[in-house]
Amino acid sequence: MPVPEPLVVLKKPLTQPIKSAAIEMNKVTRSARLRLSAQNLFARWPNLREASHRLTGLLTVYWPDSQHPEESLLQTCLIAGFIAAEKEFNRQHDDMAEQQAFINSIYTNLTRCLEVTLMVRSKTGWSPYDLSVDGYLDTLINAAHSQEFAWIQNPQIPSNNSKAQLICASRVFTLTELSVAGRLD
């Protein structure tokens, strides 16, 4: 299957292998100068640290932001999430509102991953990566059978499909967290 013109191509071997989600997430928060915001949020909501680790494993720093292909969607999601949570906490001094702001911001930005398709090349050829059922991208990138990755601006499903958005978000957040944020109503 020929691959249309890609937004981003990633070939193996990587110059620097992907480390654990915690290490990769810390790199993003440090480079965005949001380490203190992350620490404060995670001190109040440890479950959001776990969700952020799942987000990091799901997208990695390689998944492009469809609106700004030269930028990482992971970085876009985390920056927006930390800023929204901090702003909400400073405005209301309400921990629950802070958690809701973080989840809703991540949810809104994360669903942009549906605007592109990741094609994975292995020894048998190219195949599309299904974000809703395939393993987390960090594992796939580190797997021996995968050889190359190409993100193309050719979505498999409409990015405004509410069921697809919810499935995508459920790879990061628990149903309880999505419910608290009002995403299951």
C-alpha positions in Angstrom: 0.0 0.0 0.0 1.7 3.3 -1.0 1.8 6.0 1.6 0.6 9.5 0.7 2.9 12.5 1.4 3.6 12.2 5.1 3.6 15.1 7.7 6.3 13.3 9.7 8.4 10.3 9.1 10.2 8.3 11.8 12.8 5.7 10.9 14.4 3.2 13.1 16.8 2.8 14.7 16.2 6.0 16.7 19.1 8.1 17.7 17.7 8.1 21.2 15.3 5.3 22.2 12.1 6.1 23.9 12.4 5.9 27.7 9.6 5.3 30.2 6.5 7.5 30.0 7.5 9.2 33.2 10.9 10.2 31.9 9.5 11.3 28.5 6.7 13.3 30.2 9.3 15.0 32.5 11.3 16.0 29.4 8.2 17.7 28.0 7.3 19.5 31.2 10.9 20.7 31.7 11.2 22.0 28.1 7.9 23.8 28.4 8.9 25.2 31.8 5.8 23.7 33.4 7.5 21.3 35.8 6.2 23.2 38.9 2.7 23.3 37.5 2.8 19.6 36.9 4.2 18.9 40.4 1.4 21.0 42.0 -1.3 19.3 40.0 0.0 15.8 40.6 0.4 16.4 44.3 -3.4 17.1 44.5 -4.4 14.6 41.8 -2.0 11.6 41.6 -4.5 10.0 39.2 -3.7 12.7 36.7 0.0 11.8 36.8 -1.0 8.3 35.8 -3.3 9.6 33.0 -0.4 11.8 31.8 1.9 8.8 31.7 -0.7 7.0 29.6 -1.0 10.0 27.3 2.8 10.1 26.9 2.9 6.4 26.0 0.0 6.7 23.6 1.2 9.7 21.6 5.0 9.9 22.4 6.7 13.1 21.4 6.6 12.0 17.8 2.8 12.3 17.1 2.4 15.6 15.2 -0.1 18.2 16.1 -2.4 18.3 13.0 -2.7 22.1 13.3 1.0 22.6 13.7 2.8 19.5 12.2 6.2 20.7 13.3 5.1 20.5 16.9 4.3 17.5 19.1 0.7 16.8 19.9 1.8 15.4 23.3 3.5 18.7 24.1 0.4 20.7 22.9 -1.9 18.5 25.1 0.2 18.7 28.3 0.9 22.4 28.0 -2.7 23.2 27.5 -3.8 20.9 30.3 -1.4 22.3 32.8 -2.2 25.9 31.9 -5.9 25.3 32.1 -5.7 23.5 35.4 -3.5 26.1 37.0 -5.7 28.9 35.7 -8.8 27.3 37.1 -7.3 26.5 40.4 -6.0 30.1 40.8 -9.4 31.4 39.8 -11.6 29.3 42.1 -9.2 27.5 44.5 -11.3 24.5 43.7 -9.5 21.2 43.3 -12.4 19.5 41.5 -12.6 22.4 39.0 -8.8 22.1 38.5 -9.1 18.4 37.7 -12.0 19.0 35.3 -10.1 21.7 33.5 -7.1 19.5 33.0 -9.1 16.5 31.7 -11.3 18.7 29.4 -8.3 20.4 28.0 -6.4 17.2 27.3 -9.6 15.6 25.8 -10.1 18.5 23.4 -6.5 18.5 22.2 -6.1 14.8 22.2 -8.9 14.2 19.8 -6.9 16.1 17.2 -4.8 12.9 16.9 -7.8 11.6 14.9 -7.1 14.2 12.2 -4.1 12.2 11.0 -3.4 8.5 10.3 -0.2 6.8 11.5 1.1 4.2 9.0 3.5 1.6 10.3 6.0 -0.3 8.1 7.1 -3.7 9.1 8.6 -6.6 7.1 5.2 -7.3 5.6 4.6 -3.7 4.4 2.6 -0.7 5.5 -0.5 -0.9 7.6 -2.6 1.8 9.5 -2.2 2.1 13.3 -5.6 2.0 15.0 -5.3 4.3 18.0 -8.4 2.8 19.7 -7.2 -0.8 19.8 -3.5 -1.1 18.9 -0.9 -1.0 21.7 0.6 2.2 23.0 2.8 3.9 20.5 5.9 3.9 22.8 5.7 0.1 22.9 5.2 -0.1 19.1 8.2 2.2 18.4 10.4 0.1 20.6 9.2 -3.2 19.1 11.6 -5.1 16.9 9.1 -5.7 14.1 8.3 -2.1 13.4 10.7 -0.3 11.0 9.3 3.0 10.0 6.4 5.3 10.9 4.6 7.9 8.7 1.9 10.3 9.9 -0.4 11.3 7.0 -3.2 13.9 6.8 -5.7 11.3 5.7 -7.9 10.4 8.7 -9.4 6.9 8.9 -12.5 8.1 10.7 -13.9 11.7 11.0 -12.2 13.5 13.8 -15.6 14.9 15.0 -17.0 11.4 15.6 -18.0 11.6 19.3 -17.7 7.8 19.8 -14.2 7.8 18.3 -13.2 10.8 20.5 -14.5 9.0 23.6 -12.7 5.8 22.8 -9.5 7.8 22.2 -9.8 9.6 25.5 -10.6 6.3 27.3 -7.0 5.2 26.4 -5.8 8.0 28.7 -8.5 8.6 31.3 -10.6 6.3 33.4 -14.4 6.3 32.9 -14.7 7.9 36.3 -12.3 10.7 35.3 -14.2 11.3 32.1 -17.5 11.3 34.0 -16.2 13.8 36.6 -15.2 16.1 33.6 -18.7 15.7 32.2 -17.6 13.8 29.1 -20.0 10.9 29.6 -23.2 12.9 29.8 
